[in-house]
Amino acid sequence: MKEKIFKNFSLKLLSAVFAVVLWTVIVNIYDPNTSYTFSNITVQLINTQSLTDKDYSYEVVDGGKISVTVSGPKSVVTDLKTSDISATADLSKVTAFTDYVDIQVQVIKDGQVLNNVEAVPRTSALKLSIENRDTKTLSLDVNTTGSTASGYTVASTSSSPTYIKVTGPTSLLESVAALSVNVDVSGAKEDISTSADVKMLDEDGNEIVNDALELSCTKADINVDIARMKTVSITAKTGGTPSDGYIITDTILSQASAVITGSDDLLGKVDTITIPSQNINADGLSADKTYTFRLSDYVPSGIKFVSDSSLTVTVKIAQKATKQISLSASEITLNNIQTGFNAQVMQGITFTVTGNDNVLSAVSASDVKAGIDLKNLGAGTHNVTVALSLPDGITVVGNVTVNVTITAIQQETTTESTKATESTTSATR
């Protein structure tokens, strides 16, 4: 059997190859592949309601009639008519950001789609002119809801994308005032990364839901940085001297404290934010002046502000006025009298104060507290500086002093005893 199969094998193989070639030649001779171009094929628009439902009107600008080249067996292609070529454009595929839609073609004969032919349109896309719509670009606002864990705060937020386009009928588009996403930070102690739906809002913050308005991006990736926070005080010092006849009556800060965030090490370095006196120079001022500072310039790098990071300092200037105030000796408090001594103020004091005329006119002796420090002073008469406590905005002119006489209590007692003894002796005689 094997010998019969391989007997004249090369001749048999050659015969088989010849048979295949002969079959191919016959097929090509009797039904070869061919191509034919059909012209003036009307492109049918489907799903037009996807535009009309959004109050859009449209017009075909280019591609309404096209040519289609069909390739396939000659017996099939030559039997085709223009009416057998189907070209469609699905308007539901039109996006808010393009006026083009792809053209799809098929060959349909007697209700059947022919798969043994290839149809290629010479024009691949239909161009439309769509009216009554507009596009505007808005930044995306990140809103946090809920409260972080105690001692923590939202340090910053970011989104990707940062800006989003809104497209739709002009009348509807005008009602969109903002785009936002909401992120819940309740109990958060660590940074949050999430995806959130983009919402359209009107001027009152109400959500707008309308299919006629389209967003270039309906979801956004959101990052929320959570950090420890600390409240620190703010102080400002003034320097310089106003013009002659004027004084500084007050220094007003736009905020007395600030909320900051950062690492534990950085937060430990900041208890007070101080604006130094050289930065608030009142030299030559005769009217109020406001200074503006960035608080970030006065804290270590890496500290961020949760509260307003801008500070305004207003130096109030007023015309100087003077007034004399008198205090009796009994109105001067004696402090730190050494044990065994008595002290007595020898006379009252009169001194000059200066300040804003409106404030100064309301000041009287009862508003002033006067005291002297007798620490380490022994018996004798001493000229001592009087410490004066004055209402805000009032300053004393010059140095106020008073004479104080200090006597030893024991000496006074001994003297009295001697006088008593002498009196008794004289009476006996």
ROVEXGU-313746 format. One record per residue (C-alpha): residue number from 1; residue in one letter; z, x, y. Coordinates in pm, 1 decimal, m for minus. Each point is the difference from the previous one (the first is absolute). Layout:
BEGIN
nr;rest;z;x;y
NUM;a;Z;X;Y
...
// end
This chain:
BEGIN
nr;rest;z;x;y
1;m;0.0;0.0;0.0
2;k;94.1;280.7;237.4
3;e;m324.6;176.3;m75.7
4;k;m197.0;m312.3;92.5
5;i;182.0;m28.8;336.3
6;f;m62.5;358.3;106.6
7;k;m345.3;27.1;m145.7
8;n;m241.9;41.4;295.0
9;f;302.1;m42.7;239.0
10;s;m166.8;159.7;301.0
11;l;m297.9;m227.9;m38.2
12;k;224.8;m304.3;m18.0
13;l;194.0;109.3;314.1
14;l;m321.7;53.6;191.0
15;s;m115.8;m347.1;m98.8
16;a;320.5;m158.3;129.6
17;v;m25.9;173.5;336.8
18;f;m362.5;m100.6;28.2
19;a;92.3;m361.3;m69.8
20;v;258.8;m6.1;281.8
21;v;m238.9;153.3;249.4
22;l;m273.2;m242.1;m104.5
23;w;236.6;m297.6;46.9
24;t;94.4;119.0;348.0
25;v;m361.1;46.5;100.7
26;i;m89.3;m345.8;m125.1
27;v;292.2;m159.6;186.2
28;n;m92.1;174.9;325.3
29;i;m359.6;m91.8;m40.4
30;y;65.3;m363.3;m64.3
31;d;323.4;m61.3;212.7
32;p;73.0;298.0;228.5
33;n;283.5;14.5;264.7
34;t;m110.5;m85.8;348.0
35;s;142.4;m71.1;348.0
36;y;m87.1;m261.4;256.9
37;t;134.9;m63.4;348.0
38;f;61.4;m357.1;109.0
39;s;9.4;m58.7;375.3
40;n;150.3;m264.4;231.3
41;i;290.0;m78.3;m228.8
42;t;245.2;m217.8;193.5
43;v;361.8;111.9;m28.8
44;q;221.9;m297.4;m78.0
45;l;342.0;m2.7;175.7
46;i;291.3;m111.8;m217.7
47;n;366.2;m72.1;84.0
48;t;m87.4;m58.4;364.6
49;q;317.6;m204.1;42.3
50;s;197.2;325.2;m11.3
51;l;m122.8;55.1;357.1
52;t;m33.5;m355.6;128.0
53;d;353.7;m84.0;m114.4
54;k;119.6;270.8;238.0
55;d;m186.9;m150.4;294.2
56;y;m262.9;274.6;m12.0
57;s;m366.3;m56.6;67.6
58;y;m253.4;245.0;m141.8
59;e;m364.2;92.9;15.3
60;v;m209.4;212.3;m235.2
61;v;m118.8;301.8;199.9
62;d;m174.4;197.3;m274.3
63;g;m67.2;m38.5;m370.8
64;g;m73.9;m373.1;m9.1
65;k;m327.8;65.9;m189.1
66;i;m38.8;301.7;m223.0
67;s;m231.2;164.2;m252.5
68;v;111.8;50.0;m360.3
69;t;m155.1;239.6;m251.2
70;v;17.9;m117.0;m362.2
71;s;m56.0;245.5;m288.6
72;g;m40.2;m88.7;m366.2
73;p;m245.5;m84.5;m278.8
74;k;m338.2;m85.6;141.7
75;s;m14.6;m322.3;m196.8
76;v;321.7;m113.7;171.7
77;v;m55.4;134.5;351.0
78;t;m351.2;m137.2;39.2
79;d;122.8;m342.5;m93.0
80;l;254.9;m12.3;279.9
81;k;m31.5;m190.1;328.0
82;t;174.1;42.8;334.9
83;s;208.6;m306.6;m77.0
84;d;142.7;182.4;m305.2
85;i;168.2;257.8;219.8
86;s;350.0;m98.1;117.2
87;a;162.6;184.0;293.7
88;t;349.0;m96.3;124.4
89;a;254.6;120.0;256.0
90;d;363.2;m105.5;m50.6
91;l;152.8;m57.7;344.4
92;s;349.6;m2.5;m146.6
93;k;m46.1;376.1;m30.2
94;v;m28.7;38.6;376.4
95;t;315.5;172.5;129.3
96;a;150.0;m11.0;344.9
97;f;m132.9;344.5;73.2
98;t;m365.4;m10.9;m109.3
99;d;m298.7;m227.4;60.0
100;y;m186.3;113.3;m312.9
101;v;0.2;m157.6;m346.3
102;d;m170.5;133.2;m314.4
103;i;m308.2;m178.1;m140.6
104;q;m2.4;m75.5;m372.6
105;v;m330.6;m66.1;m183.3
106;q;m80.2;m143.1;m343.8
107;v;m309.9;m107.7;m187.2
108;i;36.5;m353.6;m137.3
109;k;m274.0;m149.6;m219.0
110;d;23.0;m354.9;m129.7
111;g;370.6;m5.3;87.9
112;q;75.9;319.2;m187.4
113;v;96.2;337.2;154.0
114;l;m239.9;265.5;m127.9
115;n;188.9;310.1;m104.2
116;n;m302.5;198.4;m122.5
117;v;m126.0;53.6;355.0
118;e;146.1;186.3;295.1
119;a;m5.8;m150.6;350.9
120;v;67.0;225.4;302.1
121;p;6.6;m137.5;358.9
122;r;m171.1;210.3;265.5
123;t;271.5;m116.8;246.0
124;s;346.9;34.1;m148.8
125;a;215.2;m180.2;261.0
126;l;m18.2;m301.7;226.3
127;k;107.4;45.9;362.0
128;l;171.6;m285.9;180.6
129;s;92.9;m66.3;360.0
130;i;338.8;m171.6;m1.3
131;e;114.6;m166.4;320.7
132;n;330.1;m128.4;139.4
133;r;222.5;273.6;m139.1
134;d;173.5;302.8;143.9
135;t;215.6;291.2;m112.6
136;k;307.1;156.1;153.6
137;t;225.3;280.7;m114.2
138;l;377.8;m35.2;7.5
139;s;280.2;241.7;m85.5
140;l;214.2;m93.1;m297.9
141;d;366.0;m70.1;79.9
142;v;261.7;71.9;m265.6
143;n;295.0;m241.6;18.0
144;t;314.8;66.5;m200.2
145;t;224.0;m284.8;m115.0
146;g;356.7;10.5;m121.3
147;s;263.9;263.4;69.0
148;t;20.7;347.7;m145.1
149;a;315.5;123.5;m170.7
150;s;292.9;73.3;231.4
151;g;m45.9;329.3;182.4
152;y;m376.5;m0.2;m52.5
153;t;m287.9;m114.1;214.7
154;v;m378.2;m17.2;12.4
155;a;m103.0;331.7;154.3
156;s;m376.4;m64.7;6.9
157;t;m280.7;m201.2;m158.4
158;s;m364.8;76.6;m69.9
159;s;m295.4;m180.3;m152.4
160;s;m334.8;80.2;m152.6
161;p;m228.3;m114.1;151.6
162;t;143.5;9.4;349.0
163;y;m272.7;m222.6;150.3
164;i;m178.7;m298.1;m156.7
165;k;m309.3;m192.4;108.1
166;v;1.5;m379.5;25.1
167;t;m334.1;m183.6;m2.2
168;g;m71.9;m367.9;44.6
169;p;m117.2;m272.2;236.8
170;t;75.8;99.0;357.2
171;s;210.5;m308.0;70.3
172;l;223.6;73.4;m299.8
173;l;7.4;373.2;55.5
174;e;151.6;m42.4;345.0
175;s;308.4;m159.3;m154.4
176;v;85.0;313.8;m201.4
177;a;249.4;197.6;210.3
178;a;142.5;240.4;m258.9
179;l;m10.9;120.0;m359.3
180;s;321.0;70.9;m186.4
181;v;160.0;70.2;m335.1
182;n;359.7;m73.0;m101.1
183;v;217.4;237.7;m201.8
184;d;348.1;m92.2;m125.2
185;v;249.2;287.4;52.3
186;s;314.5;m186.5;m109.8
187;g;260.1;246.7;m129.2
188;a;m241.2;293.3;17.4
189;k;135.6;357.2;m9.9
190;e;m327.0;176.1;m89.0
191;d;m356.4;2.4;130.9
192;i;m218.5;m294.5;m102.1
193;s;m367.3;16.4;m102.0
194;t;m172.4;m327.5;m74.9
195;s;m312.2;m211.2;44.7
196;a;10.5;m310.5;218.0
197;d;m231.5;m286.5;94.8
198;v;m145.3;13.3;349.0
199;k;70.9;m309.9;208.5
200;m;m177.6;m125.3;311.0
201;l;229.4;m127.1;276.5
202;d;m55.4;m199.5;317.6
203;e;167.6;72.3;334.7
204;d;312.8;m189.6;m108.7
205;g;31.5;201.6;m320.1
206;n;m116.9;m283.0;m224.2
207;e;m213.0;92.1;m301.3
208;i;m368.9;m95.1;10.0
209;v;m160.0;m98.0;m330.9
210;n;m373.7;m69.5;29.3
211;d;m275.2;98.7;m244.3
212;a;m243.6;24.1;289.4
213;l;181.5;314.2;114.3
214;e;m53.9;310.5;m207.8
215;l;199.8;322.6;m9.0
216;s;m146.9;339.9;m75.2
217;c;315.4;63.1;m204.9
218;t;230.1;m270.2;m139.5
219;k;270.0;234.5;m133.6
220;a;155.6;312.4;148.1
221;d;204.9;285.9;m141.1
222;i;331.7;19.0;184.4
223;n;256.9;279.8;28.4
224;v;346.2;m64.4;146.1
225;d;221.8;301.1;68.3
226;i;370.1;m74.1;m50.7
227;a;252.6;242.0;155.1
228;r;367.0;31.9;81.9
229;m;90.1;m100.3;354.4
230;k;265.9;88.8;254.2
231;t;93.9;m133.5;342.5
232;v;65.8;267.4;263.2
233;s;101.1;m22.1;365.2
234;i;m220.7;110.2;289.9
235;t;129.6;178.6;308.0
236;a;m173.5;130.8;309.4
237;k;127.7;250.6;251.8
238;t;m119.6;28.3;358.6
239;g;m44.6;320.3;196.7
240;g;m75.7;92.5;357.2
241;t;117.3;m146.0;330.2
242;p;m156.3;m295.6;184.6
243;s;m107.9;26.4;363.2
244;d;269.4;29.5;266.9
245;g;175.4;m330.3;47.3
246;y;m91.2;m129.0;m349.4
247;i;185.5;m9.9;m328.9
248;i;m61.7;m85.9;m364.7
249;t;171.5;m332.1;m62.2
250;d;m101.6;m62.0;m361.7
251;t;m216.9;120.9;m287.7
252;i;m151.5;m282.7;m204.6
253;l;m143.3;58.0;m350.5
254;s;m248.0;m239.7;m159.6
255;q;198.8;26.9;m323.3
256;a;343.9;136.5;m76.7
257;s;m69.2;80.5;m365.9
258;a;m284.3;57.3;m243.8
259;v;m54.4;m56.4;m372.3
260;i;m142.5;304.2;m175.6
261;t;m108.2;84.9;m354.8
262;g;m46.0;321.6;m192.9
263;s;148.2;214.2;m273.6
264;d;377.4;17.8;m39.0
265;d;m0.7;358.2;131.8
266;l;m190.1;m93.3;314.8
267;l;205.4;m312.1;66.5
268;g;316.7;207.5;m26.8
269;k;m117.7;215.4;290.4
270;v;m38.5;m288.1;245.4
271;d;292.6;m200.6;140.1
272;t;m113.0;m31.1;361.5
273;i;m335.6;36.4;172.4
274;t;51.5;168.7;335.0
275;i;m247.0;27.1;286.3
276;p;105.9;318.9;183.3
277;s;66.5;5.2;374.3
278;q;m293.8;231.8;73.8
279;n;m234.6;m277.2;m112.8
280;i;147.0;m251.0;248.6
281;n;m10.8;184.9;328.7
282;a;122.6;m205.3;295.7
283;d;m65.5;270.2;260.3
284;g;m114.0;m150.2;330.8
285;l;m2.0;m360.7;m123.2
286;s;54.5;m275.7;256.6
287;a;m107.1;m291.5;m222.4
288;d;31.6;m109.2;m362.2
289;k;m210.6;192.9;m250.5
290;t;m88.0;m75.0;m363.3
291;y;m62.3;269.5;m260.1
292;t;m168.2;m60.6;m338.5
293;f;76.1;203.5;m312.9
294;r;m113.5;17.2;m361.9
295;l;318.3;8.0;m204.7
296;s;m183.0;182.0;m278.7
297;d;m3.5;307.2;229.2
298;y;379.9;19.3;m17.5
299;v;60.1;m23.4;m377.3
300;p;m89.1;233.3;m290.5
301;s;m350.6;m19.7;m145.1
302;g;m9.4;m249.8;m286.9
303;i;215.6;m261.6;169.5
304;k;m176.3;m332.6;47.9
305;f;99.2;m292.6;218.7
306;v;46.7;m354.2;m124.8
307;s;88.6;m122.1;347.5
308;d;m200.3;68.3;314.2
309;s;m63.5;374.4;31.6
310;s;m65.8;m21.9;373.7
311;l;284.2;24.6;250.5
312;t;m3.9;m73.0;371.8
313;v;276.8;128.4;223.6
314;t;35.5;m145.8;348.6
315;v;203.1;197.8;252.8
316;k;138.3;m236.3;264.4
317;i;16.0;150.3;350.6
318;a;185.8;m153.6;293.6
319;q;83.4;100.2;352.6
320;k;335.4;166.6;18.3
321;a;292.6;m167.1;183.3
322;t;358.0;122.7;52.1
323;k;338.5;m166.4;16.4
324;q;358.9;115.3;39.5
325;i;267.6;m117.7;m242.3
326;s;375.4;56.1;37.3
327;l;263.9;5.6;m273.9
328;s;374.0;12.4;52.8
329;a;215.7;260.1;m174.7
330;s;129.7;m265.0;m238.9
331;e;m357.0;m73.9;m117.3
332;i;m46.1;355.4;m129.0
333;t;101.7;44.1;m365.4
334;l;194.8;316.4;m93.6
335;n;m90.0;136.6;m343.8
336;n;150.9;271.6;m222.8
337;i;324.6;61.1;200.8
338;q;196.9;268.2;m180.3
339;t;332.2;m97.7;m155.9
340;g;292.5;60.4;233.7
341;f;m196.9;m42.8;317.4
342;n;m69.7;m274.2;252.4
343;a;m323.9;m24.3;197.3
344;q;m79.3;m182.1;320.5
345;v;m327.7;m47.7;188.4
346;m;71.0;83.3;359.3
347;q;m263.1;m224.5;162.5
348;g;m285.9;m237.8;m67.2
349;i;m367.8;104.3;m4.8
350;t;m314.6;m103.9;181.2
351;f;m337.6;101.4;m139.7
352;t;m369.6;m73.9;50.4
353;v;m223.3;m153.4;m266.2
354;t;m375.9;m42.7;m1.3
355;g;m242.8;m220.6;m186.0
356;n;m235.0;m294.4;17.5
357;d;89.7;m202.4;308.0
358;n;m1.6;m327.8;m197.3
359;v;242.0;139.6;m257.8
360;l;209.0;193.7;248.3
361;s;69.7;m301.9;217.0
362;a;171.7;m173.0;m291.5
363;v;229.7;293.2;m88.6
364;s;365.0;m4.2;108.5
365;a;308.5;211.0;m69.3
366;s;91.7;m224.5;m292.2
367;d;m320.0;110.4;m179.5
368;v;104.3;367.4;10.5
369;k;240.9;174.6;m239.0
370;a;154.4;328.2;113.8
371;g;197.5;250.9;m204.9
372;i;120.2;360.4;13.0
373;d;76.5;240.4;m285.7
374;l;333.0;189.4;39.1
375;k;m24.5;188.4;m328.4
376;n;159.7;349.1;18.7
377;l;115.2;m51.7;360.3
378;g;359.8;98.0;82.3
379;a;232.0;m69.2;291.3
380;g;m146.2;23.6;345.6
381;t;m264.9;m162.7;216.3
382;h;m352.7;11.8;m141.7
383;n;m336.8;m105.5;137.0
384;v;m162.9;m179.7;m296.5
385;t;m349.2;m144.3;m51.1
386;v;m6.8;m376.8;m39.2
387;a;m216.4;m135.5;m283.6
388;l;m168.9;m322.3;111.6
389;s;m148.7;m265.2;m226.7
390;l;m264.3;m192.7;194.6
391;p;m228.4;m295.7;m80.7
392;d;m348.1;82.4;m131.8
393;g;m241.3;109.2;269.5
394;i;274.7;130.1;229.4
395;t;78.6;369.1;47.4
396;v;266.6;177.6;204.5
397;v;m97.1;241.0;276.5
398;g;168.9;337.3;m32.0
399;n;324.7;91.4;m173.5
400;v;306.1;m220.2;53.2
401;t;342.8;172.6;m10.0
402;v;361.9;m99.5;65.7
403;n;336.8;178.9;36.1
404;v;249.2;m56.6;m281.4
405;t;362.7;116.8;8.9
406;i;158.7;81.0;m335.7
407;t;377.7;41.9;m34.9
408;a;224.7;82.7;m294.9
409;i;219.0;m289.2;m110.5
410;q;291.5;236.7;m102.6
411;q;19.0;162.0;344.2
412;e;25.0;m337.1;166.4
413;t;284.2;m101.7;m237.7
414;t;193.1;323.4;57.5
415;t;m27.7;m32.0;376.0
416;e;132.1;m353.4;m8.5
417;s;297.7;107.9;m218.6
418;t;90.1;281.0;239.1
419;k;0.6;m237.3;294.2
420;a;223.9;m239.5;m189.0
421;t;249.8;278.8;m85.8
422;e;15.3;124.2;355.5
423;s;61.8;m354.5;121.9
424;t;292.2;m44.6;m242.3
425;t;161.3;331.6;91.9
426;s;m14.8;m80.0;369.9
427;a;163.6;m337.2;m55.0
428;t;291.6;159.2;m191.5
429;r;70.1;235.2;280.5
// end
